[in-house]
Amino acid sequence: MDKSIEYILEVARCRGITKAAENLFITPSALSKYIISKERELGLPLFHRVGKEFVPTTAGEHYITRLKEIQLIERKLDDEMLAYANLTRGILQIGIQASFIEALFRDIMPAFEKQLPGVRLYVNESTLNMFYQKLRQKQIDMVLSMGDLHEDGIESQVIKEGQFVIATAHPEVFQRVAVEKEGFSYPWIDTALLADVPMVGLRNGSVYQERTDKILEANGIHPSYAYQVMSTRSGLTCIENTDASMVTVDTMVLNNSFRKKIHLFSFGEAPATLPLTLSYPADSMLKSEIESMADICRKYIK
């Protein structure tokens, strides 16, 4: 970015020289000299000096507004050039929840590389919040995750609609009272049964867990978790090796080897759902590659 733009915008933001110079890693005298030089070049003052405070003049406010527009254009251009550079090098960055890593390496990645042999997927694993932060900053190209993010500048394609279920490796607890119920994909049980069952939950602060808790509370259940883990995969490992159960989304079970040992049960007055989505910047230069990824995911995600 042009240093002159950065200097003036930082002085305007800090409304003074000293703090702005500190943020810009230059001396206050050098920054002050630059502002004076720019004002002489333009033939008018950009700032009123009110004590140590720098207050934009009317002309200065207009100039600063235009500089912000130029800054946005420069950043967008940098992002676009980075996307072209990555694509030229054959790199596509994808963030993916751990529950779908097995499906990615087993099915999705081979199919993607066959369809787009010149493009290589770089896989990122992190928390959902971190994924979305990286997506906003365009540090990754797309995110495959459970969720329905609605945010300006981000587009999403639904890959699969998942149902909230009770997962257990000891189905005998529920099988004797489970019934078939219209609209539900799995044998249905009354949530009152969960009151006496050890439960696994995700860590405090998890957006996903907050949503799960709201669904349980709507069905009259306020669980006290016997185990708290960092991820759904850890939770599934826990229930595989203990007598605990876990409320999760069927999609997060069915795409792992866990599905061989874990049984799923429906619950609630009506099915609660959460989509698996592929999210990406609305102005992405990689729309055709992202569309190919979405089609492949729909084919292989269970």
Helices and strands as residue ranges (DSSP letters): H 3-14, H 17-24, H 28-42, E 47-50, E 53-56, H 58-88, E 91-96, G 98-100, H 101-103, I 104-108, H 109-115, E 120-124, H 128-136, E 142-146, E 154-168, H 172-175, G 191-196, E 199-202, H 207-218, E 225-229, H 232-241, E 245-249, H 250-254, G 257-260, E 263-265, E 273-281, H 287-300
